[in-house]
Amino acid sequence: MKYTRNWLIALGLWYVFNAVLTWPSVFGPGLSTMYPGVELSATEPIFRLLTEAWVIVGIQLAAIGVVALWGARNPMKYIAVIPVTIVTEIVDGIWDIYSIVYSYEATWVGVVTLVIHVIIILTGMVAWRKAHA
């Protein structure tokens, strides 16, 4: 159970940290690195829409993170956080593949995020298995 508890804590902290990373003042300046060759004029309404959409993604991950942190106190009671996280990471991974292929995302950014998704999925599967052992 210790592994599962630690996994929930690490996941919770990572997801809350991601909410900070997607805040417009933090995320906005990095968009040109993430989408090289795409004209992203910070003065246009579409730029604000893009940064606000990313904030919502961050808030959703932070919500899962807060529940994971809370659930670390009693991992078996909050064990459903693990499959929710795994499915979230699969969907986000599919989105990253789409972004690399069709939305001009820098390949290296997409690959790094895909690796992070795989790490979270695999360690989540271990946490699930260890919790039920």
C-alpha positions in Angstrom: 0.0 0.0 0.0 3.0 2.3 0.6 3.7 2.4 -3.2 0.1 3.3 -4.0 0.1 6.0 -1.3 3.4 7.4 -2.7 2.1 7.2 -6.2 -1.1 9.2 -5.3 1.1 11.8 -3.6 3.5 12.1 -6.6 0.6 12.2 -9.1 -1.2 14.8 -7.0 1.8 17.1 -6.8 2.6 16.6 -10.5 -1.0 17.4 -11.6 -1.2 20.5 -9.3 2.2 21.6 -10.7 0.8 21.2 -14.2 -2.0 23.7 -13.3 0.7 26.2 -12.6 2.5 25.4 -15.8 -0.7 26.1 -17.8 -1.4 29.5 -16.3 -1.4 32.0 -19.2 1.5 34.1 -17.8 3.6 31.0 -17.6 2.4 29.0 -20.5 1.8 31.8 -23.1 5.5 32.8 -23.6 6.3 29.1 -24.2 3.8 28.6 -27.0 6.1 29.7 -29.7 8.5 26.9 -28.6 5.7 24.4 -28.5 4.3 25.4 -31.9 7.3 26.6 -33.9 6.4 28.2 -37.3 2.9 29.1 -36.2 2.1 32.8 -36.0 0.8 33.3 -32.4 0.1 36.9 -32.0 -0.4 37.6 -28.3 -2.6 40.6 -29.1 -5.2 38.6 -31.0 -8.3 37.2 -29.3 -7.4 33.7 -30.5 -4.2 33.7 -28.5 -6.2 34.4 -25.3 -8.7 31.6 -26.3 -5.8 29.2 -26.7 -4.2 30.1 -23.4 -7.5 30.0 -21.6 -8.2 26.5 -23.0 -4.9 25.3 -21.6 -5.8 26.7 -18.2 -8.9 24.5 -18.2 -6.8 21.5 -19.0 -4.5 22.5 -16.0 -7.5 23.0 -13.7 -8.9 19.6 -14.6 -5.6 17.9 -13.9 -5.3 19.8 -10.7 -8.7 18.6 -9.6 -7.6 15.0 -10.1 -4.4 15.9 -8.3 -6.2 17.3 -5.3 -8.4 14.2 -5.1 -5.2 12.0 -5.4 -3.5 14.0 -2.6 -6.6 13.6 -0.4 -6.9 10.0 -1.3 -3.4 9.2 -0.3 -4.6 9.2 3.3 -6.7 6.1 2.5 -5.6 4.7 -0.9 -8.1 1.9 -1.1 -11.0 4.2 -0.5 -9.8 6.4 -3.4 -8.5 3.6 -5.6 -10.7 4.8 -8.5 -8.3 7.7 -9.0 -5.9 5.3 -10.6 -8.1 4.2 -13.6 -9.4 7.8 -14.0 -5.8 8.9 -14.2 -4.8 6.1 -16.7 -7.7 6.9 -19.0 -6.9 10.6 -18.7 -3.3 9.9 -19.7 -4.4 7.7 -22.6 -6.7 10.5 -24.0 -4.0 13.1 -23.5 -1.5 10.9 -25.2 -3.8 10.5 -28.2 -4.3 14.3 -28.2 -0.5 14.7 -28.2 -0.1 12.4 -31.2 -2.8 14.4 -33.0 -1.0 17.6 -32.1 2.3 16.4 -33.5 0.8 15.2 -36.7 -1.9 17.8 -37.4 -1.4 20.8 -35.2 2.2 21.8 -35.7 3.4 20.9 -32.2 7.1 20.5 -32.0 7.9 16.8 -32.3 10.3 16.9 -29.3 7.6 18.5 -27.1 5.1 15.8 -28.1 7.5 13.0 -27.5 8.5 14.3 -24.1 4.8 14.6 -23.1 4.1 11.1 -24.5 7.0 9.7 -22.4 5.5 11.4 -19.3 2.0 9.9 -20.2 3.6 6.4 -20.5 5.4 6.7 -17.2 2.2 7.8 -15.4 0.2 5.0 -17.0 2.8 2.3 -16.2 3.4 3.4 -12.7 -0.4 3.7 -12.2 -0.8 0.1 -13.3 1.8 -0.9 -10.7 0.1 1.1 -8.0 -3.2 -0.5 -8.9 -1.7 -4.0 -8.8 0.2 -3.4 -5.5 -3.0 -2.0 -3.9 -4.8 -5.2 -4.8 -2.0 -7.6 -3.8 
